[in-house]
Amino acid sequence: MLRFYKSFKYALNGFILLVKTERNFQIIVGCMIITLMVGFSLDHFHQHLSRFEWAVLWLAMGLVFVSEALNTAIEKTLDTLHPGKNEGVGKAKDMAAGATLVASTVALIVGAYILLPRIVAVLTL
């Protein structure tokens, strides 16, 4: 049980470090907060999201969080191992950033697909 506690503590410390120090992660947190506020606000206008829609939104947001965290970890590791310029390291870092771009694009499409019709319905009332 102590090992589980320590593992959880390290993971939580890593998450807090991401939120405190990484600008892109802070932007992602801000986008998540806006998405949640919009989703919950739609209830006020009788445009309720289903449990399935919420689950899909959470999965999309989680995908972006995970990809950015892994991207940051890869970049920090490679910068530590190879502090100078290295073509292979640069390509690996670009690929990791590309994965985050894909995850963010998918999340944006999912959010728009779920939220935009409801927002339009509210605006046309």
C-alpha positions in Angstrom: 0.0 0.0 0.0 2.9 2.3 0.8 4.3 1.8 -2.8 0.9 2.7 -4.2 0.8 5.9 -2.1 4.3 6.9 -3.2 3.5 6.2 -6.9 0.3 8.3 -6.6 2.3 11.1 -4.9 4.9 11.1 -7.6 2.2 11.2 -10.3 0.4 14.0 -8.6 3.6 16.0 -8.2 4.2 15.5 -12.0 0.8 16.8 -12.8 1.2 19.8 -10.5 4.6 20.5 -12.1 3.1 20.5 -15.5 0.3 22.9 -14.5 2.8 25.3 -12.7 5.6 25.3 -15.3 4.3 24.4 -18.8 2.6 27.2 -20.7 1.0 24.8 -23.2 -0.4 22.7 -20.4 -1.8 25.9 -18.8 -3.5 26.7 -22.1 -5.0 23.2 -22.2 -6.3 23.6 -18.7 -7.9 26.9 -19.7 -9.5 25.4 -22.7 -10.8 22.5 -20.6 -12.3 25.0 -18.1 -14.0 26.9 -20.9 -15.4 23.7 -22.4 -16.8 22.6 -19.0 -18.3 26.0 -18.4 -20.0 26.0 -21.8 -21.2 22.4 -21.3 -22.7 23.2 -17.8 -24.1 26.5 -19.0 -26.1 24.8 -21.7 -28.2 23.1 -19.0 -29.5 26.6 -18.0 -30.9 26.9 -21.6 -32.4 23.4 -21.6 -29.7 22.1 -24.0 -28.5 19.2 -21.8 -25.6 17.1 -22.8 -26.2 13.3 -22.5 -23.9 11.2 -20.3 -22.4 9.8 -23.5 -21.6 13.2 -24.8 -20.0 14.2 -21.5 -18.0 10.9 -21.6 -16.8 11.7 -25.2 -15.8 15.2 -24.2 -13.9 14.0 -21.2 -12.1 11.4 -23.3 -11.1 14.0 -25.9 -9.8 16.4 -23.2 -8.0 13.5 -21.5 -6.3 12.6 -24.8 -5.0 16.1 -25.1 -3.7 16.1 -21.5 -2.0 12.8 -21.9 -0.4 13.7 -25.2 0.9 17.1 -23.9 2.3 15.4 -20.8 4.1 12.8 -22.8 5.3 15.4 -25.3 6.7 17.5 -22.4 8.4 14.4 -20.8 9.9 13.4 -24.1 11.2 16.9 -24.7 12.7 17.2 -21.2 14.3 13.8 -21.4 15.9 14.5 -24.8 17.1 18.0 -23.8 18.8 16.4 -20.8 20.4 13.6 -22.7 21.4 15.7 -25.7 21.7 19.4 -24.6 23.2 20.4 -28.0 21.6 20.5 -31.4 21.0 17.0 -32.8 19.0 16.3 -36.0 17.5 13.0 -34.7 16.5 14.6 -31.4 14.9 17.5 -33.2 12.9 15.1 -35.3 11.8 13.1 -32.3 10.7 16.3 -30.5 8.8 17.5 -33.6 7.0 14.1 -33.9 6.0 14.2 -30.2 4.6 17.8 -30.7 2.8 16.5 -33.8 1.0 13.9 -31.7 -0.2 16.7 -29.4 -1.3 18.7 -32.5 -3.3 15.7 -33.7 -4.9 15.1 -30.2 -5.8 18.8 -29.9 -7.3 18.8 -33.4 -9.4 15.7 -32.6 -10.6 17.3 -29.3 -11.5 20.5 -31.1 -13.5 18.6 -33.7 -15.3 16.5 -31.0 -16.1 19.6 -29.0 -17.4 21.5 -31.9 -19.5 18.5 -33.1 -21.1 18.1 -29.6 -21.3 21.7 -28.5 -21.8 23.9 -31.6 -25.3 22.6 -32.5 -26.5 23.3 -28.9 -24.9 26.8 -28.9 -26.5 27.6 -32.2 -29.9 26.4 -30.8 -29.5 28.7 -27.7 -28.5 31.7 -29.9 -31.5 31.2 -32.1 -34.0 31.2 -29.3 
